[in-house]
Amino acid sequence: MMMDFVSFLIIASFAGTILWILQYSLNPVTQKYFSQTWHYYSGLIPVFFLLGGSEIINRLVSLIPSAYSGSKHIQDAGMIAEPYAQVSTIEQTAANVSFWIMQRFDELRRFSSTKEFMLIATMIWAVGATAFFVVNIRKYRAFKRSIFRGSRACHAGQCPVQVIASPHVTTPLIMGLWNPIVVLPDIPLGEKELAMILSHELVHLKRGDLFIKLIVFAANAIHWFNPAAYTLNRQISMFCELSCDEKVVQHMDIEGRKSYGETLLSMLEYGVMRKNVICTSSLCNPKKHMKRRLINLMNEKKMNKPVLVLSLASAIALLGGGGAAAYAAGSVPKIPTDKQVAGFNVTVEYPDGRIESFDKDGNRVAAKSKENYTPKKLTAEEIVDRIKKHIEKRLTVPQGYIDELPQKNLDAINESYSLKLQKSNRN
């Protein structure tokens, strides 16, 4: 169980990090053509993989029936009743690619303390994640208490949420998930300034940015050991504010954009909240980000059809890239925790004479020689279980499994997976 969890954690962290690196490297190009809103929401794709998106994608892919894959299972199937099956050059190349990875896992298997190591790793992760969660929750509660100390209600016209002024905040912000409130600095604000500030904060409310930030926080807590998770968290917060600015000024003329920029600067002059508190979203960022926000206000990007199609295709490509990275990492066989590997009876002989054996889960094990190889007689339940695992892993179903399976069981599998597996003529 611990082995599965650690593997899941490593694969998720690997896929999310690879995708974040890809996004970050493309930022100089995407910033020229795509909107800040695209950058904000596409930044959530690595978060999706950090939270286990690879497992979700793999399960969805395994549930998609395909007539092509069904016919391929029939045409390319090997003979389990015979001790050896011949494979194509393409299959051999694919096996060789993962052979080096399998050797590294075999090296880890030699250590007798693998279980103890996984237990220690799991405990360290749990302590780190709990500490990260507790520290941030305490920070939020302390910040919330300080805000309400000496605060007063503000009348803001038709604002759908409560608005208060607090002497303990230095920038306007919205906070709270279930009963959100807008908090303003306790300073004189003009009617136009107040309208622009409320427009900004209400965009956060309508888009559900606080819930999104909570999800990103959860990913950061789970992957507290991964530096990329912290950087990703900060980047999403920055793009959240940039996209919110973009939404507020999208229908403004140049003068309106200048007024909005002046409002940001006036809040910056009053003071900038430096703490990154969960379940909050503030109007002003640190000074190093404010220059970028002001420049972005004056650079309106028109999302015409070609750019829109390209941005959508780019997002899909990023999602596919993350899925490919996760699939590649997830296809590595699991590390056995004991020295005895039982249940292998599928042996493959490659054109170059190399022999390999696989256990009931499709994992590579030490191959038996031709002289010592004797196929094990499987029960109908065991054959059904192996066929299902082959289908779910998108592997070729050996024809021997199909031939040995009673027809009623074969019909049930075909109906469940929308396949057309058939017995060979020799039966």
Backbone torsions as a table, in degrees:
resi	resn	phi	psi	omega
1	MET	NA	-46.8	178.7
2	MET	-64.0	-36.5	178.2
3	MET	-61.4	-43.3	179.3
4	ASP	-63.4	-41.5	-178.6
5	PHE	-66.4	-45.4	-179.9
6	VAL	-63.4	-40.2	177.7
7	SER	-62.2	-44.5	178.7
8	PHE	-59.6	-43.5	-177.7
9	LEU	-64.6	-43.6	-178.4
10	ILE	-67.0	-44.1	-179.5
11	ILE	-63.4	-44.3	179.5
12	ALA	-62.6	-43.6	-179.8
13	SER	-66.2	-39.6	179.3
14	PHE	-63.4	-49.4	-177.5
15	ALA	-64.1	-44.5	180.0
16	GLY	-63.7	-39.5	-179.6
17	THR	-68.4	-44.2	178.7
18	ILE	-59.4	-42.5	-179.1
19	LEU	-68.7	-38.6	177.3
20	TRP	-64.0	-42.5	177.9
21	ILE	-60.3	-41.7	178.8
22	LEU	-62.9	-46.2	178.4
23	GLN	-61.3	-46.1	-177.5
24	TYR	-62.0	-39.4	-179.5
25	SER	-69.4	-24.8	-179.6
26	LEU	-91.2	-6.8	-176.6
27	ASN	-55.5	-41.7	179.0
28	PRO	-57.9	-29.8	179.2
29	VAL	-85.2	-48.0	-175.7
30	THR	-66.2	-28.2	179.5
31	GLN	-65.6	-24.3	-178.5
32	LYS	-77.3	-27.0	-170.6
33	TYR	-120.6	-32.4	-173.4
34	PHE	-99.0	154.3	-178.6
35	SER	-73.3	164.2	176.4
36	GLN	-68.9	-27.9	176.4
37	THR	-64.8	-38.7	176.3
38	TRP	-62.3	-43.5	179.6
39	HIS	-64.2	-36.1	-179.7
40	TYR	-64.8	-52.5	-175.3
41	TYR	-76.3	-32.5	177.2
42	SER	-69.4	-23.8	175.5
43	GLY	-65.8	-17.3	178.9
44	LEU	-80.1	-12.5	179.1
45	ILE	-63.6	-47.2	174.7
46	PRO	-60.7	-34.5	177.5
47	VAL	-62.3	-39.8	178.1
48	PHE	-57.7	-42.9	180.0
49	PHE	-74.6	-32.7	175.4
50	LEU	-63.4	-29.6	-179.5
51	LEU	-92.0	13.7	175.5
52	GLY	100.7	21.2	-179.6
53	GLY	-61.8	-28.8	179.8
54	SER	-62.2	-41.0	179.0
55	GLU	-65.9	-39.7	179.2
56	ILE	-63.7	-45.3	-179.4
57	ILE	-64.0	-44.0	-179.8
58	ASN	-61.7	-39.2	179.0
59	ARG	-69.5	-39.4	178.5
60	LEU	-64.3	-42.2	-179.8
61	VAL	-62.1	-39.2	-178.4
62	SER	-69.3	-19.3	-179.7
63	LEU	-90.7	-8.2	-177.7
64	ILE	-85.3	108.5	-180.0
65	PRO	-74.3	149.5	180.0
66	SER	-143.7	127.6	177.7
67	ALA	-63.6	-33.0	178.7
68	TYR	-63.7	-46.5	-179.4
69	SER	-66.3	-32.7	177.6
70	GLY	-64.9	-44.9	179.6
71	SER	-68.2	-32.6	179.4
72	LYS	-67.2	-35.5	177.6
73	HIS	-61.4	-36.1	-177.5
74	ILE	-76.8	-44.5	-173.4
75	GLN	-73.1	-39.1	-173.5
76	ASP	-96.9	5.0	-174.6
77	ALA	-66.8	144.7	176.4
78	GLY	-91.3	178.3	-177.6
79	MET	-107.5	108.7	-179.1
80	ILE	-74.3	-24.6	-179.5
81	ALA	-70.9	-23.4	176.6
82	GLU	-92.7	148.2	-174.2
83	PRO	-67.2	-25.6	-176.8
84	TYR	-134.7	147.6	177.5
85	ALA	-126.4	143.6	178.6
86	GLN	-89.1	141.3	179.3
87	VAL	-122.5	158.9	-177.2
88	SER	-77.5	168.8	178.9
89	THR	-65.0	-36.5	179.6
90	ILE	-63.8	-44.2	179.2
91	GLU	-64.4	-36.9	179.1
92	GLN	-63.8	-42.2	179.1
93	THR	-62.1	-42.8	178.8
94	ALA	-62.3	-39.0	179.0
95	ALA	-66.8	-38.4	-178.9
96	ASN	-66.3	-32.2	-179.0
97	VAL	-62.1	-41.0	-178.1
98	SER	-89.9	-1.9	-176.4
99	PHE	-65.7	-40.6	-179.6
100	TRP	-63.0	-41.2	179.1
101	ILE	-63.0	-40.9	-179.6
102	MET	-63.0	-36.4	178.3
103	GLN	-62.6	-37.9	178.8
104	ARG	-65.4	-38.8	177.8
105	PHE	-68.5	-34.3	176.3
106	ASP	-62.9	-35.1	177.4
107	GLU	-64.7	-41.0	177.6
108	LEU	-65.3	-31.3	-177.6
109	ARG	-65.8	-24.8	-177.6
110	ARG	-69.7	-20.2	-179.9
111	PHE	-76.4	126.7	-177.9
112	SER	-74.6	-15.7	-175.6
113	SER	-100.4	26.0	-177.9
114	THR	-59.9	-44.1	-179.2
115	LYS	-63.0	-42.2	179.3
116	GLU	-64.1	-39.8	179.0
117	PHE	-63.2	-43.8	179.8
118	MET	-65.4	-37.6	178.2
119	LEU	-63.1	-45.3	179.4
120	ILE	-64.0	-43.2	179.6
121	ALA	-61.8	-41.5	179.8
122	THR	-65.6	-40.7	179.6
123	MET	-65.9	-41.2	178.3
124	ILE	-62.9	-42.9	179.0
125	TRP	-61.8	-45.0	-177.7
126	ALA	-62.3	-41.9	178.9
127	VAL	-64.1	-44.4	-179.8
128	GLY	-64.2	-44.5	-179.7
129	ALA	-65.2	-41.2	178.9
130	THR	-64.5	-43.4	179.5
131	ALA	-62.7	-43.3	178.8
132	PHE	-59.4	-45.9	-178.0
133	PHE	-65.3	-48.0	-176.4
134	VAL	-64.1	-44.5	-178.6
135	VAL	-60.0	-45.3	-177.8
136	ASN	-71.5	-35.5	176.9
137	ILE	-66.3	-42.3	178.2
138	ARG	-64.1	-38.4	178.0
139	LYS	-62.9	-41.3	179.9
140	TYR	-65.4	-44.9	-178.2
141	ARG	-65.4	-40.1	178.6
142	ALA	-66.0	-40.2	179.0
143	PHE	-64.7	-40.5	-179.9
144	LYS	-65.3	-41.7	178.9
145	ARG	-63.1	-39.9	-178.6
146	SER	-67.7	-33.8	-179.6
147	ILE	-64.8	-43.7	-175.8
148	PHE	-77.4	-12.5	178.3
149	ARG	-73.4	111.8	178.8
150	GLY	79.6	13.9	-179.3
151	SER	-81.0	164.3	178.1
152	ARG	-142.3	152.3	179.8
153	ALA	-73.9	146.3	177.5
154	CYS	-119.4	144.9	176.5
155	HIS	-97.2	114.9	-175.5
156	ALA	-123.0	42.5	174.5
157	GLY	65.3	-124.8	-174.2
158	GLN	-93.7	25.0	-180.0
159	CYS	-63.8	127.5	-174.6
160	PRO	-74.7	-8.6	179.3
161	VAL	-125.0	164.5	-179.8
162	GLN	-67.3	140.9	178.1
163	VAL	-122.4	128.0	178.2
164	ILE	-128.5	158.3	173.7
165	ALA	-113.3	133.4	-177.2
166	SER	-131.1	136.9	177.2
167	PRO	-75.6	-3.9	-175.3
168	HIS	-105.1	12.2	172.9
169	VAL	-119.6	149.0	-178.1
170	THR	-112.9	3.7	177.7
171	THR	-155.3	146.9	176.3
172	PRO	-60.5	145.6	179.1
173	LEU	-156.8	163.2	172.3
174	ILE	-119.6	139.6	-176.7
175	MET	-145.2	157.9	179.0
176	GLY	97.6	136.9	-179.1
177	LEU	-92.1	-49.7	-174.1
178	TRP	-88.9	-36.4	177.2
179	ASN	-127.4	74.2	-175.7
180	PRO	-65.8	147.4	176.5
181	ILE	-134.9	151.1	174.1
182	VAL	-97.6	128.8	-179.0
183	VAL	-113.7	127.5	-179.9
184	LEU	-113.4	150.9	171.1
185	PRO	-63.9	146.6	-177.9
186	ASP	-82.1	68.7	179.7
187	ILE	-134.3	158.5	178.1
188	PRO	-65.3	131.7	178.8
189	LEU	-127.4	134.2	175.7
190	GLY	-71.8	163.1	-177.8
191	GLU	-61.9	-40.2	-179.7
192	LYS	-68.7	-41.9	177.8
193	GLU	-61.6	-43.9	-179.3
194	LEU	-63.0	-40.5	-179.8
195	ALA	-63.5	-42.3	-179.9
196	MET	-68.0	-39.8	178.9
197	ILE	-63.4	-45.6	179.8
198	LEU	-65.8	-36.0	177.6
199	SER	-60.5	-43.0	179.6
200	HIS	-63.1	-49.7	-175.6
201	GLU	-68.2	-33.3	-179.7
202	LEU	-73.1	-25.8	172.7
203	VAL	-63.1	-42.7	175.6
204	HIS	-57.2	-43.0	-177.6
205	LEU	-65.4	-47.3	-177.2
206	LYS	-65.7	-34.9	-178.3
207	ARG	-82.8	-9.8	-177.5
208	GLY	71.9	34.9	-177.2
209	ASP	-63.7	-30.3	-179.4
210	LEU	-67.6	-36.9	176.4
211	PHE	-67.9	-39.4	178.4
212	ILE	-62.8	-42.2	178.4
213	LYS	-64.3	-32.7	177.4
214	LEU	-66.8	-38.3	177.5
215	ILE	-65.4	-42.7	177.6
216	VAL	-63.7	-38.8	176.5
217	PHE	-60.7	-41.7	179.1
218	ALA	-62.1	-42.1	177.6
219	ALA	-63.5	-39.5	178.5
220	ASN	-65.6	-39.0	179.4
221	ALA	-66.2	-42.1	-179.5
222	ILE	-66.2	-38.4	-177.6
223	HIS	-109.0	46.0	-178.9
224	TRP	-61.5	-21.4	-178.9
225	PHE	-83.2	-8.9	-174.6
226	ASN	-102.5	112.2	-179.7
227	PRO	-57.6	-30.5	-179.6
228	ALA	-62.9	-30.4	-179.8
229	ALA	-65.4	-36.9	178.8
230	TYR	-69.5	-44.0	179.1
231	THR	-64.4	-40.8	178.5
232	LEU	-62.4	-40.7	178.4
233	ASN	-59.3	-46.7	-180.0
234	ARG	-65.9	-39.5	-179.5
235	GLN	-65.5	-41.7	179.9
236	ILE	-65.2	-38.8	176.6
237	SER	-61.6	-41.3	179.7
238	MET	-65.7	-47.3	-179.3
239	PHE	-68.0	-26.5	175.5
240	CYS	-61.4	-44.9	179.5
241	GLU	-70.8	-39.7	178.2
242	LEU	-62.3	-43.3	-179.2
243	SER	-70.6	-31.7	177.1
244	CYS	-67.2	-44.0	173.9
245	ASP	-56.6	-44.4	-178.6
246	GLU	-59.8	-39.2	179.7
247	LYS	-69.2	-40.8	-176.6
248	VAL	-66.1	-41.6	-172.2
249	VAL	-97.2	7.1	-172.6
250	GLN	-61.8	-28.2	-179.8
251	HIS	-107.2	11.4	-179.5
252	MET	-90.4	152.4	172.4
253	ASP	-85.2	-174.7	-176.8
254	ILE	-60.5	-42.1	-178.7
255	GLU	-64.5	-40.2	178.8
256	GLY	-64.6	-39.5	178.5
257	ARG	-65.6	-38.3	178.1
258	LYS	-64.5	-40.3	179.3
259	SER	-64.1	-39.9	178.9
260	TYR	-65.0	-41.6	177.6
261	GLY	-62.4	-38.4	178.4
262	GLU	-65.7	-34.8	176.6
263	THR	-64.1	-41.8	176.8
264	LEU	-61.2	-43.0	-178.7
265	LEU	-66.7	-36.7	179.9
266	SER	-65.3	-37.5	176.7
267	MET	-69.6	-34.9	179.2
268	LEU	-66.9	-38.1	178.7
269	GLU	-66.5	-33.4	179.8
270	TYR	-69.4	-37.1	179.1
271	GLY	150.3	152.5	-178.0
272	VAL	-117.5	130.9	175.8
273	MET	-73.7	119.3	-175.2
274	ARG	-90.7	-23.0	-177.0
275	LYS	-74.8	137.6	175.0
276	ASN	-96.2	99.1	-174.3
277	VAL	-106.1	135.1	-179.7
278	ILE	-68.0	157.9	178.1
279	CYS	60.9	26.1	174.5
280	THR	-135.8	156.8	174.0
281	SER	-145.5	117.3	-173.5
282	SER	-101.3	157.7	-179.0
283	LEU	-70.7	-39.3	-173.3
284	CYS	-110.8	137.2	175.0
285	ASN	-98.3	174.8	172.0
286	PRO	-56.0	158.4	-173.4
287	LYS	-57.6	-33.6	-177.2
288	LYS	-65.6	-22.4	177.9
289	HIS	-95.4	-19.9	-175.0
290	MET	-65.9	-37.2	178.9
291	LYS	-59.9	-41.7	179.3
292	ARG	-64.3	-39.1	-179.9
293	ARG	-65.5	-40.7	-179.3
294	LEU	-67.2	-39.0	177.2
295	ILE	-65.6	-39.8	-178.5
296	ASN	-66.1	-30.6	179.4
297	LEU	-60.0	-35.8	-174.8
298	MET	-92.0	-6.0	-179.5
299	ASN	-109.5	84.2	-179.2
300	GLU	-76.2	130.0	178.7
301	LYS	-105.2	122.9	178.4
302	LYS	-86.3	116.1	179.5
303	MET	-87.1	76.8	176.8
304	ASN	-75.1	178.4	-173.7
305	LYS	-59.9	-48.7	179.9
306	PRO	-58.5	-42.5	179.9
307	VAL	-67.7	-38.7	179.1
308	LEU	-63.0	-44.8	178.9
309	VAL	-64.2	-41.9	179.7
310	LEU	-64.8	-40.1	179.2
311	SER	-66.2	-38.8	177.6
312	LEU	-65.8	-43.3	178.4
313	ALA	-62.8	-37.6	179.2
314	SER	-65.4	-41.0	178.6
315	ALA	-64.2	-41.4	178.3
316	ILE	-65.1	-38.8	178.4
317	ALA	-64.1	-39.9	177.3
318	LEU	-63.9	-42.5	178.4
319	LEU	-63.1	-42.5	177.6
320	GLY	-66.0	-38.2	177.5
321	GLY	-62.6	-42.6	176.9
322	GLY	-64.6	-39.8	177.5
323	GLY	-63.2	-39.4	179.3
324	ALA	-65.8	-42.0	178.8
325	ALA	-63.9	-42.3	179.9
326	ALA	-67.6	-39.0	179.8
327	TYR	-65.9	-39.7	179.2
328	ALA	-64.3	-41.3	178.8
329	ALA	-71.6	-37.6	-178.2
330	GLY	-74.6	-18.6	-179.1
331	SER	-81.1	-7.0	176.0
332	VAL	-68.9	130.8	-178.7
333	PRO	-58.8	149.7	178.7
334	LYS	-69.4	152.2	179.8
335	ILE	-80.4	120.9	176.8
336	PRO	-66.1	143.7	179.9
337	THR	-100.5	2.3	173.8
338	ASP	-134.3	172.9	-175.0
339	LYS	-90.9	-13.9	-178.5
340	GLN	-97.8	123.0	177.7
341	VAL	-113.8	112.8	-173.5
342	ALA	-111.2	160.9	170.3
343	GLY	90.1	14.8	179.1
344	PHE	-93.2	133.7	177.2
345	ASN	-149.3	12.8	176.9
346	VAL	-108.5	110.8	-178.6
347	THR	-117.1	134.5	-176.0
348	VAL	-120.0	132.9	175.3
349	GLU	-108.8	120.6	-178.5
350	TYR	-85.6	161.9	-179.0
351	PRO	-56.1	-27.3	-179.9
352	ASP	-85.2	5.4	177.6
353	GLY	93.5	-6.5	-179.6
354	ARG	-72.6	142.5	-176.9
355	ILE	-118.8	134.7	176.5
356	GLU	-135.9	150.2	177.2
357	SER	-121.5	154.2	-178.6
358	PHE	-132.1	143.2	179.2
359	ASP	-85.3	-171.7	-173.9
360	LYS	-67.3	-17.4	178.7
361	ASP	-96.0	3.4	-179.3
362	GLY	84.4	10.5	179.1
363	ASN	-87.5	143.2	-179.5
364	ARG	-71.9	135.5	177.4
365	VAL	-132.4	174.8	179.9
366	ALA	-61.3	129.8	-175.5
367	ALA	-79.7	143.0	173.2
368	LYS	-89.5	152.6	177.0
369	SER	-73.2	162.8	-179.3
370	LYS	-60.0	-36.3	-176.0
371	GLU	-68.8	-34.4	-175.5
372	ASN	-94.0	-0.6	-173.6
373	TYR	-84.6	123.5	173.9
374	THR	-134.9	117.3	-178.6
375	PRO	-61.5	142.3	178.1
376	LYS	-87.5	138.0	178.0
377	LYS	-79.9	119.6	-177.3
378	LEU	-97.0	149.4	172.7
379	THR	-79.5	165.7	179.9
380	ALA	-60.4	-38.8	-179.6
381	GLU	-65.3	-40.1	179.1
382	GLU	-66.1	-39.6	179.1
383	ILE	-65.2	-43.1	178.5
384	VAL	-60.0	-43.7	-179.9
385	ASP	-61.8	-41.6	-178.7
386	ARG	-70.2	-39.8	178.4
387	ILE	-61.9	-42.6	180.0
388	LYS	-62.3	-41.0	179.4
389	LYS	-66.4	-37.6	176.4
390	HIS	-62.9	-43.3	-178.5
391	ILE	-66.0	-44.9	-178.1
392	GLU	-65.4	-30.9	177.8
393	LYS	-90.2	4.2	178.7
394	ARG	60.3	39.5	177.4
395	LEU	-102.1	157.7	177.1
396	THR	-67.5	130.2	178.2
397	VAL	-82.0	118.5	179.1
398	PRO	-58.5	136.9	-178.0
399	GLN	-62.7	-29.2	179.2
400	GLY	-61.6	-37.8	175.5
401	TYR	-59.2	-45.1	-176.6
402	ILE	-64.8	-42.8	-177.2
403	ASP	-67.6	-33.5	-177.0
404	GLU	-83.2	-12.1	-174.9
405	LEU	-84.3	134.9	174.3
406	PRO	-57.8	146.9	-173.7
407	GLN	-58.8	-37.1	-178.0
408	LYS	-65.6	-37.7	177.1
409	ASN	-68.4	-38.8	178.4
410	LEU	-63.9	-41.7	178.1
411	ASP	-62.3	-38.6	180.0
412	ALA	-65.8	-39.8	178.3
413	ILE	-66.2	-44.5	179.0
414	ASN	-59.3	-39.3	-179.0
415	GLU	-71.3	-39.3	-177.7
416	SER	-67.7	-38.9	-174.2
417	TYR	-108.6	7.8	179.5
418	SER	54.9	46.1	179.4
419	LEU	-110.1	177.2	178.9
420	LYS	-134.1	49.0	178.3
421	LEU	-67.4	134.8	-176.8
422	GLN	-133.7	150.3	175.5
423	LYS	-72.1	151.9	179.6
424	SER	-76.1	167.7	-176.1
425	ASN	-67.6	-21.4	-176.6
426	ARG	-68.3	-15.5	174.8
427	ASN	-91.9	NA	NA
